[in-house]
Structure formats: C-alpha cells, structure tokens
Amino acid sequence: MGDPEFKWIRPESEWDPMILNYTSGTTSAPKGVVHCHREDGWFYTGDIGVMHPDGYVEIKDRSKDVIISGGENISSVEVESILYGHPMVNEAAVVARPDEFWGETPCAFVSLKEGVGSSKSPTEKDIIAWCREKMSHYMVPKTVVFKAELPKTSTGKIQKYVLRNQAKEMGPAKQKSRI
C-alpha cells in the first residue's frame, strides 16, 4: 500500500530520473542497492518515468539506456518496441553507438525468428526503412547488427552492457559530409 502521507516529487520532464524515498531499516541490503541510497534518504532507481494526472507512474526507460543524439533524448525501449513489431524480428536491443557528428546514435542488435531463410532475411537497410516508416527519423537506428541470439543472463534478460561494449568496440560511426 505505501505511506498515505508520502509526497511525490513530480519530475520536471519525462527525462528526469525517478527517485523513491524509502528506508528499509535493515543493513542486509543486497549488493548493488547500497550505492543507490543517498545520504538524504532517497533511493535513486535509475528509472525514468512519467507521473500521469491520475497519479499512476509509468516507467519509460533506464537512465543509462537513454541515447542522446544531437541533443535529442531517445528512449531505447521505444525503438525496441518498434523493432519487435517487425514480422521477422525475434529479439531486439538498442544501445548507444559513438558517432563523430551526433555524439551518439541508436545501434540495434537484432536476432531473427527461426525459419527465416537467408534469401528472405531482412538487411540492415530493410530494418532501417521499417523503422523510418514508424518513428521519428532521429530515433531510427543508424546501425543494425544481426546476431543468432542476443547475450542473456541466466534468467533470460538481455545483457545490454555486453551490447554497449560491442557498440563501443565498433568505433564511432562516420557520417558522410552534409555539405
């Protein structure tokens, strides 16, 4: 239920991190949680969300997964939801790839559904064209990497940190001159 006296601090924009004020009273906090507590008693979740007028909180993304491209904030979750709509995409994860012009650009890692033959497999251009039809152009992945399977934890969660490292190892995307 929660504390009925609790006063939410409404984020100024949807890109402000969600912050919870809770004290557990225990010292046996799991690893990784302790460093999220601040001296002021607030627990920094790293989630970005929106509080709707009816009081419901909607989590939009993780702050570390937001891609900042040319000053625009891009939610990796939004891009992934479009990619999952492609009829041949089985799994999708979007991370930031360094870019010489934009700073960062979306890089999509995609695995295809089983039974998709190599002659019918979509290309990088096909996936990018699919995204261009369905989202703002600044959000469209500039790079698409096909993998047989995306790296996962033992519980089946996609390991984005592994993909972030792979995107960094690819080096900055080089843009053609705009002149």
Summary of the structure (lengths in Angstrom):
residues: 179
radius of gyration: 19.1
end to end distance: 58.3
largest distance: 61.0
contacts: 434
relative contact order: 0.13
helix: 22%
strand: 31%
